[in-house]
Amino acid sequence: MLVDDVTISVKAGDGGTGAVAFDKNKMSLGPSGASGGNGADVYMEGVADIGALTQFRNVKEIKATDGEGGNPQFRDGRDGEPVVLKIPVGTVIHNLDTGEDQEIISTSDRVLVARGGKGGKGNFHFRSSINTSPKEFQEGTPGEFFHIRLELKLIADVGFVGLPNAGKSSLLNELTNAKSRVANYPFTTLEPNLGSYYGLILADIPGLIEGASHGKGLGIRFLQHVERTKTLFHLISAESSDPVADYKTVRGELSAYRETLGAKPERVFLSKSDMVTAEVFAEHVAALKNIGVEATPLSIHDSESLARVEVILREIQKTK
């Protein structure tokens, strides 16, 4: 199961303590305690794997290494090794303690989420003309500790939306090598599926139901993945007894969740056109046209129908 929302704690490394030491070599007497190393920082870096948050399913606490304490003979302690956590592109990093949000929008993005503590000074740094044998030193400062919520919102060029059993997974499989699970029953898809069509990222968003925007079913989890989708392919099953109601249900849930979702560019397809008579199909097309919706016929078993979809995808690709 896709992990797309998880809360973890991150602790950067503490700075090492400065040393108190004295040089015992003849002609070189004096303080020689060095400073402690800096604690390790914690970073998050984007990767293409949308399943990368699975690593936090059982590991909820991340602790970076502390800086090493200072050593005699002016040898500073080693810094802690930075921790880099790989998270999917499209993840929003919510710092629950500060209220700050950061986003990972490409695989080259790396953001600092917890800064390591500074190493403390050793007694060598406290020497002076009136204090030639200082015993003062500094403790290292603590590394930052935060509670972090990671929320994945898929970034896709085209998102397939519609009620359950509208044929979204089947279309994705025909256009790409996604091989998502397909069956003729509601709620087939329990998590988003991605595919690539000549560089265009296509996302099969699990079927919405009435009330999804208010938390019914798993709707809110699914709706969050539509937010960054650039264009919507809205599939309505030709087998539906009321395609207009189906259309309005999905549009209502999109707008209720975020007004911006309802404003996204949309293409409407009347899917499974081969499953009804020509007369019924014409009635459905006319009913949708009466509310200002132009529906394109779609059947994954009709090569001409799929070709029309591919023409639309190529048009979108030109504007990318």
PyMOL commands that set and color helices and strands:
alter all, ss='L'
color gray80, all
select helices_A, chain A and resi 52-56+123-126+168-175+212-214+219-223+243-257+259-262+273-275+278-290+303-318
alter helices_A, ss='H'
color red, helices_A
select strands_A, chain A and resi 5-11+22-23+30-31+42-47+61-63+83-88+91-95+101-103+110-114+145-152+158-161+193-197+200-204+231-237+266-271+295-297
alter strands_A, ss='S'
color yellow, strands_A
deselect
rebuild
show_as cartoon
